[in-house]
Amino acid sequence: MDTKKTVIELLKPFGVEVAEDDFTLLFLIQSITQDILNYCNLKELPKELEHVVVRRVVANLLNSKLQASGVGSIEVEKGIKSITEGDVSVSYDTSLDKGILISRFIKDNLNYGMDNLYSFRDFSW
């Protein structure tokens, strides 16, 4: 999976455009990947954890956009119910307010995947 391209594609439904060489995008990918490696005590990120990095990066970028420009700067006509990374898929829920939707999506994904990280955590003494 190409993390940068997946993140960029997942941000498009929100009306957020990010270039592949965007400093913030590259920094977040590197930082979140390193946090996961440190937490799991691993040297290399397993393919099975790439989706965790993607979702956390998307949430962090949306949170930054929200903090800098407000909820009006993020396009959401319908609430995002779920995201699938393989072949990029987004499903929507139309029943909630825009601000609530964005906040809930960000909150759910900022620390997404802890159950996955537990599976890969290596306890070495």
ROMARSE-508658 format. One record per residue: residue in one letter; x, y, z of N, C-alpha, C in turn; residue number from 1. Coordinates in steps of 0.02 Angstrom, whole numbers. Layout:
N
<rec residu="A" n_east="X" n_north="Y" n_up="Z" ca_east="X" ca_north="Y" ca_up="Z" c_east="X" c_north="Y" c_up="Z" num="NUM"/>
...
END
This chain:
125
<rec residu="M" n_east="43" n_north="-59" n_up="0" ca_east="0" ca_north="0" ca_up="0" c_east="45" c_north="62" c_up="0" num="1"/>
<rec residu="D" n_east="29" n_north="109" n_up="-42" ca_east="64" ca_north="172" ca_up="-42" c_east="27" c_north="219" c_up="6" num="2"/>
<rec residu="T" n_east="55" n_north="227" n_up="65" ca_east="23" ca_north="266" ca_up="118" c_east="5" c_north="337" c_up="96" num="3"/>
<rec residu="K" n_east="51" n_north="371" n_up="64" ca_east="38" ca_north="440" ca_up="43" c_east="-21" c_north="444" c_up="-4" num="4"/>
<rec residu="K" n_east="-22" n_north="402" n_up="-55" ca_east="-76" ca_north="404" ca_up="-104" c_east="-143" c_north="386" c_up="-73" num="5"/>
<rec residu="T" n_east="-142" n_north="337" n_up="-28" ca_east="-204" ca_north="317" ca_up="5" c_east="-232" c_north="373" c_up="47" num="6"/>
<rec residu="V" n_east="-189" n_north="406" n_up="86" ca_east="-210" ca_north="463" ca_up="127" c_east="-239" c_north="518" c_up="83" num="7"/>
<rec residu="I" n_east="-205" n_north="534" n_up="29" ca_east="-227" ca_north="587" ca_up="-17" c_east="-296" c_north="571" c_up="-45" num="8"/>
<rec residu="E" n_east="-307" n_north="509" n_up="-64" ca_east="-372" ca_north="488" ca_up="-92" c_east="-426" c_north="490" c_up="-39" num="9"/>
<rec residu="L" n_east="-410" n_north="471" n_up="22" ca_east="-460" ca_north="471" ca_up="76" c_east="-479" c_north="542" c_up="98" num="10"/>
<rec residu="L" n_east="-435" n_north="590" n_up="86" ca_east="-450" ca_north="660" ca_up="105" c_east="-494" c_north="695" c_up="53" num="11"/>
<rec residu="K" n_east="-494" n_north="670" n_up="-8" ca_east="-532" ca_north="703" ca_up="-62" c_east="-606" c_north="711" c_up="-47" num="12"/>
<rec residu="P" n_east="-641" n_north="660" n_up="-19" ca_east="-712" ca_north="671" ca_up="-4" c_east="-725" c_north="727" c_up="46" num="13"/>
<rec residu="F" n_east="-673" n_north="746" n_up="84" ca_east="-679" ca_north="801" ca_up="133" c_east="-662" c_north="868" c_up="101" num="14"/>
<rec residu="G" n_east="-643" n_north="868" n_up="38" ca_east="-624" ca_north="929" ca_up="4" c_east="-556" c_north="954" c_up="24" num="15"/>
<rec residu="V" n_east="-515" n_north="909" n_up="51" ca_east="-448" ca_north="927" ca_up="73" c_east="-398" c_north="901" c_up="22" num="16"/>
<rec residu="E" n_east="-361" n_north="947" n_up="-8" ca_east="-311" ca_north="929" ca_up="-58" c_east="-241" c_north="933" c_up="-26" num="17"/>
<rec residu="V" n_east="-203" n_north="879" n_up="-33" ca_east="-135" ca_north="876" ca_up="-6" c_east="-90" c_north="849" c_up="-60" num="18"/>
<rec residu="A" n_east="-32" n_north="880" n_up="-70" ca_east="16" ca_north="857" ca_up="-119" c_east="58" c_north="800" c_up="-89" num="19"/>
<rec residu="E" n_east="84" n_north="757" n_up="-132" ca_east="124" ca_north="700" ca_up="-108" c_east="187" c_north="723" c_up="-72" num="20"/>
<rec residu="D" n_east="212" n_north="782" n_up="-87" ca_east="273" ca_north="806" ca_up="-53" c_east="258" c_north="857" c_up="2" num="21"/>
<rec residu="D" n_east="195" n_north="860" n_up="24" ca_east="175" ca_north="906" ca_up="78" c_east="212" c_north="888" c_up="142" num="22"/>
<rec residu="F" n_east="244" n_north="938" n_up="172" ca_east="285" ca_north="927" ca_up="232" c_east="244" c_north="896" c_up="289" num="23"/>
<rec residu="T" n_east="184" n_north="922" n_up="300" ca_east="143" ca_north="897" ca_up="355" c_east="124" c_north="824" c_up="344" num="24"/>
<rec residu="L" n_east="104" n_north="807" n_up="283" ca_east="88" ca_north="738" ca_up="267" c_east="147" c_north="692" c_up="280" num="25"/>
<rec residu="L" n_east="205" n_north="710" n_up="254" ca_east="265" ca_north="668" ca_up="263" c_east="284" c_north="663" c_up="337" num="26"/>
<rec residu="F" n_east="280" n_north="718" n_up="373" ca_east="296" ca_north="718" ca_up="444" c_east="249" c_north="673" c_up="483" num="27"/>
<rec residu="L" n_east="184" n_north="679" n_up="470" ca_east="135" ca_north="637" ca_up="506" c_east="144" c_north="563" c_up="492" num="28"/>
<rec residu="I" n_east="157" n_north="546" n_up="430" ca_east="168" ca_north="475" ca_up="413" c_east="228" c_north="449" c_up="452" num="29"/>
<rec residu="Q" n_east="282" n_north="487" n_up="450" ca_east="343" ca_north="466" ca_up="485" c_east="333" c_north="463" c_up="560" num="30"/>
<rec residu="S" n_east="302" n_north="514" n_up="588" ca_east="291" ca_north="518" ca_up="660" c_east="245" c_north="463" c_up="686" num="31"/>
<rec residu="I" n_east="189" n_north="453" n_up="653" ca_east="141" ca_north="402" ca_up="674" c_east="170" c_north="332" c_up="666" num="32"/>
<rec residu="T" n_east="206" n_north="322" n_up="611" ca_east="239" ca_north="257" ca_up="601" c_east="288" c_north="244" c_up="657" num="33"/>
<rec residu="Q" n_east="328" n_north="294" n_up="674" ca_east="377" ca_north="285" ca_up="728" c_east="344" c_north="274" c_up="795" num="34"/>
<rec residu="D" n_east="289" n_north="308" n_up="809" ca_east="252" ca_north="297" ca_up="871" c_east="229" c_north="225" c_up="876" num="35"/>
<rec residu="I" n_east="203" n_north="198" n_up="821" ca_east="179" ca_north="129" ca_up="820" c_east="237" c_north="80" c_up="829" num="36"/>
<rec residu="L" n_east="293" n_north="93" n_up="794" ca_east="351" ca_north="50" ca_up="802" c_east="376" c_north="50" c_up="874" num="37"/>
<rec residu="N" n_east="378" n_north="109" n_up="905" ca_east="400" ca_north="114" ca_up="974" c_east="353" c_north="77" c_up="1021" num="38"/>
<rec residu="Y" n_east="288" n_north="87" n_up="1011" ca_east="238" ca_north="55" ca_up="1054" c_east="242" c_north="-21" c_up="1049" num="39"/>
<rec residu="C" n_east="251" n_north="-46" n_up="988" ca_east="252" ca_north="-119" ca_up="977" c_east="322" c_north="-148" c_up="986" num="40"/>
<rec residu="N" n_east="372" n_north="-105" n_up="995" ca_east="442" ca_north="-127" ca_up="1002" c_east="464" c_north="-166" c_up="940" num="41"/>
<rec residu="L" n_east="452" n_north="-136" n_up="881" ca_east="469" ca_north="-166" ca_up="817" c_east="519" c_north="-122" c_up="781" num="42"/>
<rec residu="K" n_east="556" n_north="-151" n_up="734" ca_east="603" ca_north="-114" ca_up="693" c_east="573" c_north="-94" c_up="626" num="43"/>
<rec residu="E" n_east="523" n_north="-132" n_up="603" ca_east="492" ca_north="-120" ca_up="538" c_east="416" c_north="-128" c_up="545" num="44"/>
<rec residu="L" n_east="379" n_north="-85" n_up="510" ca_east="306" ca_north="-87" ca_up="513" c_east="279" c_north="-146" c_up="472" num="45"/>
<rec residu="P" n_east="241" n_north="-191" n_up="505" ca_east="211" ca_north="-246" ca_up="467" c_east="156" c_north="-219" c_up="420" num="46"/>
<rec residu="K" n_east="148" n_north="-252" n_up="364" ca_east="98" ca_north="-232" ca_up="315" c_east="28" c_north="-229" c_up="346" num="47"/>
<rec residu="E" n_east="15" n_north="-272" n_up="395" ca_east="-50" ca_north="-276" ca_up="427" c_east="-66" c_north="-214" c_up="469" num="48"/>
<rec residu="L" n_east="-16" n_north="-172" n_up="482" ca_east="-27" ca_north="-111" ca_up="522" c_east="-27" c_north="-48" c_up="480" num="49"/>
<rec residu="E" n_east="-18" n_north="-54" n_up="415" ca_east="-17" ca_north="6" ca_up="372" c_east="-83" c_north="44" c_up="374" num="50"/>
<rec residu="H" n_east="-139" n_north="8" n_up="379" ca_east="-204" ca_north="42" ca_up="381" c_east="-212" c_north="84" c_up="444" num="51"/>
<rec residu="V" n_east="-179" n_north="63" n_up="498" ca_east="-181" ca_north="102" ca_up="560" c_east="-147" c_north="169" c_up="549" num="52"/>
<rec residu="V" n_east="-90" n_north="168" n_up="517" ca_east="-53" ca_north="230" ca_up="501" c_east="-97" c_north="275" c_up="457" num="53"/>
<rec residu="V" n_east="-127" n_north="246" n_up="406" ca_east="-168" ca_north="286" ca_up="359" c_east="-225" c_north="320" c_up="395" num="54"/>
<rec residu="R" n_east="-262" n_north="283" n_up="435" ca_east="-320" ca_north="313" ca_up="470" c_east="-299" c_north="366" c_up="519" num="55"/>
<rec residu="R" n_east="-244" n_north="355" n_up="554" ca_east="-221" ca_north="405" ca_up="602" c_east="-195" c_north="468" c_up="567" num="56"/>
<rec residu="V" n_east="-162" n_north="459" n_up="511" ca_east="-137" ca_north="517" ca_up="473" c_east="-196" c_north="558" c_up="446" num="57"/>
<rec residu="V" n_east="-246" n_north="524" n_up="418" ca_east="-306" ca_north="559" ca_up="393" c_east="-339" c_north="598" c_up="450" num="58"/>
<rec residu="A" n_east="-347" n_north="567" n_up="507" ca_east="-379" ca_north="601" ca_up="564" c_east="-338" c_north="661" c_up="587" num="59"/>
<rec residu="N" n_east="-272" n_north="654" n_up="590" ca_east="-229" ca_north="709" ca_up="611" c_east="-231" c_north="767" c_up="561" num="60"/>
<rec residu="L" n_east="-231" n_north="751" n_up="497" ca_east="-234" ca_north="805" ca_up="446" c_east="-302" c_north="840" c_up="449" num="61"/>
<rec residu="L" n_east="-356" n_north="802" n_up="457" ca_east="-422" ca_north="834" ca_up="463" c_east="-427" c_north="875" c_up="526" num="62"/>
<rec residu="N" n_east="-398" n_north="851" n_up="580" ca_east="-399" ca_north="888" ca_up="643" c_east="-360" c_north="953" c_up="636" num="63"/>
<rec residu="S" n_east="-303" n_north="951" n_up="603" ca_east="-264" ca_north="1012" ca_up="591" c_east="-303" c_north="1062" c_up="549" num="64"/>
<rec residu="K" n_east="-335" n_north="1038" n_up="497" ca_east="-376" ca_north="1081" ca_up="453" c_east="-434" c_north="1111" c_up="493" num="65"/>
<rec residu="L" n_east="-466" n_north="1070" n_up="534" ca_east="-522" ca_north="1092" ca_up="575" c_east="-500" c_north="1146" c_up="624" num="66"/>
<rec residu="Q" n_east="-443" n_north="1136" n_up="656" ca_east="-418" ca_north="1184" ca_up="705" c_east="-397" c_north="1250" c_up="672" num="67"/>
<rec residu="A" n_east="-368" n_north="1245" n_up="613" ca_east="-344" ca_north="1305" ca_up="579" c_east="-398" c_north="1345" c_up="544" num="68"/>
<rec residu="S" n_east="-447" n_north="1310" n_up="515" ca_east="-496" ca_north="1344" ca_up="473" c_east="-568" c_north="1336" c_up="493" num="69"/>
<rec residu="G" n_east="-582" n_north="1293" n_up="540" ca_east="-651" ca_north="1283" ca_up="562" c_east="-687" c_north="1230" c_up="521" num="70"/>
<rec residu="V" n_east="-745" n_north="1210" n_up="546" ca_east="-783" ca_north="1155" ca_up="515" c_east="-806" c_north="1172" c_up="445" num="71"/>
<rec residu="G" n_east="-815" n_north="1236" n_up="430" ca_east="-837" ca_north="1256" ca_up="363" c_east="-786" c_north="1242" c_up="309" num="72"/>
<rec residu="S" n_east="-723" n_north="1231" n_up="329" ca_east="-671" ca_north="1219" ca_up="280" c_east="-667" c_north="1146" c_up="257" num="73"/>
<rec residu="I" n_east="-706" n_north="1104" n_up="290" ca_east="-707" ca_north="1033" ca_up="273" c_east="-774" c_north="1016" c_up="244" num="74"/>
<rec residu="E" n_east="-773" n_north="986" n_up="185" ca_east="-835" ca_north="969" ca_up="150" c_east="-861" c_north="901" c_up="174" num="75"/>
<rec residu="V" n_east="-920" n_north="902" n_up="201" ca_east="-953" ca_north="839" ca_up="218" c_east="-1026" c_north="849" c_up="205" num="76"/>
<rec residu="E" n_east="-1050" n_north="819" n_up="153" ca_east="-1121" ca_north="823" ca_up="138" c_east="-1158" c_north="768" c_up="176" num="77"/>
<rec residu="K" n_east="-1124" n_north="713" n_up="186" ca_east="-1153" ca_north="657" ca_up="222" c_east="-1101" c_north="635" c_up="272" num="78"/>
<rec residu="G" n_east="-1123" n_north="604" n_up="326" ca_east="-1077" ca_north="580" ca_up="376" c_east="-1040" c_north="518" c_up="353" num="79"/>
<rec residu="I" n_east="-977" n_north="516" n_up="370" ca_east="-938" ca_north="457" ca_up="352" c_east="-951" c_north="404" c_up="405" num="80"/>
<rec residu="K" n_east="-975" n_north="348" n_up="382" ca_east="-990" ca_north="292" ca_up="426" c_east="-930" c_north="245" c_up="430" num="81"/>
<rec residu="S" n_east="-897" n_north="232" n_up="374" ca_east="-839" ca_north="188" ca_up="375" c_east="-794" c_north="201" c_up="315" num="82"/>
<rec residu="I" n_east="-732" n_north="179" n_up="323" ca_east="-682" ca_north="187" ca_up="270" c_east="-649" c_north="118" c_up="260" num="83"/>
<rec residu="T" n_east="-638" n_north="101" n_up="197" ca_east="-601" ca_north="41" ca_up="180" c_east="-541" c_north="63" c_up="139" num="84"/>
<rec residu="E" n_east="-481" n_north="43" n_up="158" ca_east="-421" ca_north="66" ca_up="124" c_east="-410" c_north="30" c_up="58" num="85"/>
<rec residu="G" n_east="-422" n_north="-36" n_up="54" ca_east="-411" ca_north="-73" ca_up="-8" c_east="-457" c_north="-48" c_up="-62" num="86"/>
<rec residu="D" n_east="-430" n_north="-21" n_up="-115" ca_east="-469" ca_north="10" ca_up="-170" c_east="-511" c_north="68" c_up="-146" num="87"/>
<rec residu="V" n_east="-492" n_north="100" n_up="-93" ca_east="-522" ca_north="160" ca_up="-64" c_east="-598" c_north="164" c_up="-70" num="88"/>
<rec residu="S" n_east="-631" n_north="153" n_up="-15" ca_east="-704" ca_north="155" ca_up="-13" c_east="-726" c_north="194" c_up="48" num="89"/>
<rec residu="V" n_east="-776" n_north="236" n_up="40" ca_east="-803" ca_north="275" ca_up="95" c_east="-879" c_north="266" c_up="95" num="90"/>
<rec residu="S" n_east="-908" n_north="247" n_up="154" ca_east="-981" ca_north="242" ca_up="157" c_east="-1006" c_north="297" c_up="203" num="91"/>
<rec residu="Y" n_east="-1067" n_north="321" n_up="190" ca_east="-1093" ca_north="381" ca_up="223" c_east="-1155" c_north="368" c_up="265" num="92"/>
<rec residu="D" n_east="-1164" n_north="412" n_up="315" ca_east="-1223" ca_north="413" ca_up="357" c_east="-1250" c_north="484" c_up="354" num="93"/>
<rec residu="T" n_east="-1312" n_north="493" n_up="332" ca_east="-1339" ca_north="560" ca_up="320" c_east="-1377" c_north="589" c_up="379" num="94"/>
<rec residu="S" n_east="-1376" n_north="557" n_up="437" ca_east="-1421" ca_north="578" ca_up="491" c_east="-1392" c_north="628" c_up="541" num="95"/>
<rec residu="L" n_east="-1329" n_north="647" n_up="537" ca_east="-1299" ca_north="690" ca_up="588" c_east="-1276" c_north="758" c_up="562" num="96"/>
<rec residu="D" n_east="-1268" n_north="805" n_up="609" ca_east="-1242" ca_north="872" ca_up="595" c_east="-1169" c_north="869" c_up="573" num="97"/>
<rec residu="K" n_east="-1149" n_north="914" n_up="528" ca_east="-1082" ca_north="914" ca_up="499" c_east="-1027" c_north="918" c_up="552" num="98"/>
<rec residu="G" n_east="-1033" n_north="963" n_up="599" ca_east="-982" ca_north="971" ca_up="651" c_east="-975" c_north="909" c_up="694" num="99"/>
<rec residu="I" n_east="-1031" n_north="879" n_up="711" ca_east="-1030" ca_north="818" ca_up="751" c_east="-998" c_north="761" c_up="711" num="100"/>
<rec residu="L" n_east="-1014" n_north="757" n_up="647" ca_east="-986" ca_north="704" ca_up="605" c_east="-910" c_north="709" c_up="601" num="101"/>
<rec residu="I" n_east="-886" n_north="768" n_up="587" ca_east="-813" ca_north="778" ca_up="581" c_east="-779" c_north="762" c_up="648" num="102"/>
<rec residu="S" n_east="-806" n_north="789" n_up="702" ca_east="-776" ca_north="778" ca_up="768" c_east="-775" c_north="704" c_up="786" num="103"/>
<rec residu="R" n_east="-830" n_north="670" n_up="773" ca_east="-834" ca_north="599" ca_up="790" c_east="-785" c_north="559" c_up="747" num="104"/>
<rec residu="F" n_east="-782" n_north="574" n_up="683" ca_east="-736" ca_north="539" ca_up="638" c_east="-663" c_north="549" c_up="661" num="105"/>
<rec residu="I" n_east="-645" n_north="610" n_up="677" ca_east="-577" ca_north="625" ca_up="699" c_east="-562" c_north="589" c_up="764" num="106"/>
<rec residu="K" n_east="-607" n_north="594" n_up="812" ca_east="-598" ca_north="562" ca_up="877" c_east="-589" c_north="487" c_up="870" num="107"/>
<rec residu="D" n_east="-630" n_north="456" n_up="829" ca_east="-627" ca_north="383" ca_up="820" c_east="-562" c_north="361" c_up="786" num="108"/>
<rec residu="N" n_east="-531" n_north="404" n_up="748" ca_east="-473" ca_north="383" ca_up="709" c_east="-406" c_north="409" c_up="733" num="109"/>
<rec residu="L" n_east="-405" n_north="457" n_up="779" ca_east="-341" ca_north="482" ca_up="804" c_east="-300" c_north="427" c_up="837" num="110"/>
<rec residu="N" n_east="-332" n_north="384" n_up="873" ca_east="-298" ca_north="328" ca_up="907" c_east="-324" c_north="261" c_up="883" num="111"/>
<rec residu="Y" n_east="-345" n_north="259" n_up="821" ca_east="-373" ca_north="199" ca_up="791" c_east="-323" c_north="141" c_up="793" num="112"/>
<rec residu="G" n_east="-348" n_north="81" n_up="802" ca_east="-308" ca_north="20" ca_up="793" c_east="-271" c_north="-6" c_up="853" num="113"/>
<rec residu="M" n_east="-288" n_north="18" n_up="913" ca_east="-251" ca_north="-7" ca_up="971" c_east="-257" c_north="-83" c_up="978" num="114"/>
<rec residu="D" n_east="-314" n_north="-111" n_up="961" ca_east="-322" ca_north="-184" ca_up="964" c_east="-275" c_north="-218" c_up="915" num="115"/>
<rec residu="N" n_east="-263" n_north="-187" n_up="858" ca_east="-215" ca_north="-213" ca_up="810" c_east="-143" c_north="-208" c_up="836" num="116"/>
<rec residu="L" n_east="-128" n_north="-153" n_up="869" ca_east="-61" ca_north="-144" ca_up="896" c_east="-46" c_north="-195" c_up="951" num="117"/>
<rec residu="Y" n_east="-95" n_north="-211" n_up="992" ca_east="-85" ca_north="-261" ca_up="1044" c_east="-64" c_north="-328" c_up="1014" num="118"/>
<rec residu="S" n_east="-92" n_north="-345" n_up="956" ca_east="-76" ca_north="-408" ca_up="923" c_east="-2" c_north="-411" c_up="901" num="119"/>
<rec residu="F" n_east="27" n_north="-353" n_up="887" ca_east="95" ca_north="-351" ca_up="862" c_east="146" c_north="-329" c_up="915" num="120"/>
<rec residu="R" n_east="122" n_north="-314" n_up="974" ca_east="166" ca_north="-288" ca_up="1025" c_east="215" c_north="-342" c_up="1048" num="121"/>
<rec residu="D" n_east="278" n_north="-325" n_up="1050" ca_east="331" ca_north="-371" ca_up="1071" c_east="358" c_north="-348" c_up="1137" num="122"/>
<rec residu="F" n_east="347" n_north="-388" n_up="1188" ca_east="372" ca_north="-371" ca_up="1254" c_east="441" c_north="-402" c_up="1262" num="123"/>
<rec residu="S" n_east="492" n_north="-361" n_up="1261" ca_east="559" ca_north="-386" ca_up="1274" c_east="587" c_north="-353" c_up="1336" num="124"/>
<rec residu="W" n_east="620" n_north="-392" n_up="1374" ca_east="645" ca_north="-367" ca_up="1438" c_east="719" c_north="-357" c_up="1436" num="125"/>
END
